[in-house]
């Protein structure tokens, strides 16, 4: 049986992480990976796990049935133009660029283009990604299942409606940065009151992991979980009162709205 050729235009952190996920998957023996990047040193580094280099976007697109557009939205226009002459109706184009739509890709390539949109996040670098996927109507169940399996091998993956791919960015794509900023406030406070930074980091990050597990595994709602930590007249309620005064959830909503608005700007 011939191998499935999967190519990556762009070999940055995210593209490389996905390639490593594929190379380490149970189906790796059935897949041949290819990559193109203007930085040849990145291609040289990929050779260690069997990725074959291509000299151009068009060469990679000709060789592969599945083509990842693993570049930033600011440069994807030129990348698609370079690949477009080799795009045919049987090829599947997978974009991980924020805000880019399947209509945009079809307009830049061929009207009948098969397109899968993915919003991954950086924890994918550790095999702990949270990726959202959607597809246009031309992608078959088998084709979509293959790519969905790739991302499930690198963490968790969920299928959403393609008209919500911009809104989901704040939830999983950008949210790690928001969580890191939240964590910084606690760790900076620990330093301010003379607590060892290493100890504070270990305890707070484990609290993040444990709290996430409580949300997914305890069977309780988030409101119920808050109550479980909040003894009447206790320390937690004193802290929560300050967060309510500062309208933390309202600020998060505004943060998400700004993130989504920028995604719509990038898609124009």
ChimeraX attribute file (.defattr): number of C-alpha atoms within 10 A of each C-alpha:
attribute: neighborCount
match mode: 1-to-1
recipient: residues
	/A:1	4
	/A:2	7
	/A:3	11
	/A:4	15
	/A:5	17
	/A:6	23
	/A:7	31
	/A:8	29
	/A:9	27
	/A:10	23
	/A:11	25
	/A:12	16
	/A:13	14
	/A:14	19
	/A:15	21
	/A:16	20
	/A:17	20
	/A:18	24
	/A:19	25
	/A:20	20
	/A:21	21
	/A:22	23
	/A:23	19
	/A:24	14
	/A:25	16
	/A:26	9
	/A:27	12
	/A:28	15
	/A:29	12
	/A:30	11
	/A:31	15
	/A:32	18
	/A:33	24
	/A:34	24
	/A:35	30
	/A:36	24
	/A:37	20
	/A:38	13
	/A:39	11
	/A:40	13
	/A:41	10
	/A:42	18
	/A:43	22
	/A:44	12
	/A:45	13
	/A:46	19
	/A:47	14
	/A:48	9
	/A:49	12
	/A:50	14
	/A:51	22
	/A:52	17
	/A:53	21
	/A:54	20
	/A:55	12
	/A:56	16
	/A:57	26
	/A:58	20
	/A:59	16
	/A:60	25
	/A:61	31
	/A:62	16
	/A:63	15
	/A:64	22
	/A:65	18
	/A:66	25
	/A:67	27
	/A:68	24
	/A:69	24
	/A:70	24
	/A:71	22
	/A:72	16
	/A:73	18
	/A:74	12
	/A:75	10
	/A:76	18
	/A:77	15
	/A:78	11
	/A:79	19
	/A:80	21
	/A:81	14
	/A:82	16
	/A:83	21
	/A:84	18
	/A:85	14
	/A:86	16
	/A:87	22
	/A:88	16
	/A:89	12
	/A:90	13
	/A:91	19
	/A:92	25
	/A:93	24
	/A:94	25
	/A:95	26
	/A:96	23
	/A:97	23
	/A:98	26
	/A:99	23
	/A:100	25
	/A:101	23
	/A:102	21
	/A:103	14
	/A:104	14
	/A:105	22
	/A:106	18
	/A:107	12
	/A:108	16
	/A:109	20
	/A:110	14
	/A:111	12
	/A:112	15
	/A:113	24
	/A:114	25
	/A:115	25
	/A:116	27
	/A:117	24
	/A:118	29
	/A:119	22
	/A:120	26
	/A:121	21
	/A:122	20
	/A:123	17
	/A:124	21
	/A:125	18
	/A:126	11
	/A:127	18
	/A:128	16
	/A:129	23
	/A:130	21
	/A:131	26
	/A:132	27
	/A:133	24
	/A:134	23
	/A:135	22
	/A:136	18
	/A:137	12
	/A:138	15
	/A:139	19
	/A:140	12
	/A:141	10
	/A:142	9
	/A:143	17
	/A:144	19
	/A:145	11
	/A:146	12
	/A:147	19
	/A:148	21
	/A:149	15
	/A:150	19
	/A:151	25
	/A:152	18
	/A:153	20
	/A:154	26
	/A:155	18
	/A:156	17
	/A:157	20
	/A:158	13
	/A:159	12
	/A:160	14
	/A:161	12
	/A:162	18
	/A:163	10
	/A:164	12
	/A:165	22
	/A:166	23
	/A:167	18
	/A:168	23
	/A:169	23
	/A:170	22
	/A:171	16
	/A:172	18
	/A:173	23
	/A:174	18
	/A:175	18
	/A:176	15
	/A:177	14
	/A:178	15
	/A:179	11
	/A:180	10
	/A:181	12
	/A:182	11
	/A:183	16
	/A:184	14
	/A:185	10
	/A:186	14
	/A:187	22
	/A:188	15
	/A:189	14
	/A:190	17
	/A:191	13
	/A:192	11
	/A:193	8
	/A:194	9
	/A:195	13
	/A:196	12
	/A:197	15
	/A:198	11
	/A:199	11
	/A:200	17
	/A:201	17
	/A:202	11
	/A:203	12
	/A:204	17
	/A:205	13
	/A:206	12
	/A:207	12
	/A:208	13
	/A:209	10
	/A:210	12
	/A:211	14
	/A:212	12
	/A:213	11
	/A:214	15
	/A:215	13
	/A:216	12
	/A:217	9
	/A:218	11
	/A:219	10
	/A:220	13
	/A:221	12
	/A:222	12
	/A:223	8
	/A:224	11
	/A:225	15
	/A:226	14
	/A:227	13
	/A:228	10
	/A:229	12
	/A:230	16
	/A:231	11
	/A:232	10
	/A:233	8
	/A:234	10
	/A:235	11
	/A:236	14
	/A:237	16
	/A:238	12
	/A:239	11
	/A:240	14
	/A:241	11
	/A:242	11
	/A:243	12
	/A:244	11
	/A:245	8
	/A:246	11
	/A:247	12
	/A:248	13
	/A:249	11
	/A:250	11
	/A:251	11
	/A:252	13
	/A:253	13
	/A:254	12
	/A:255	14
	/A:256	20
	/A:257	14
	/A:258	12
	/A:259	20
	/A:260	22
	/A:261	13
	/A:262	14
	/A:263	21
	/A:264	15
	/A:265	10
	/A:266	16
	/A:267	15
	/A:268	9
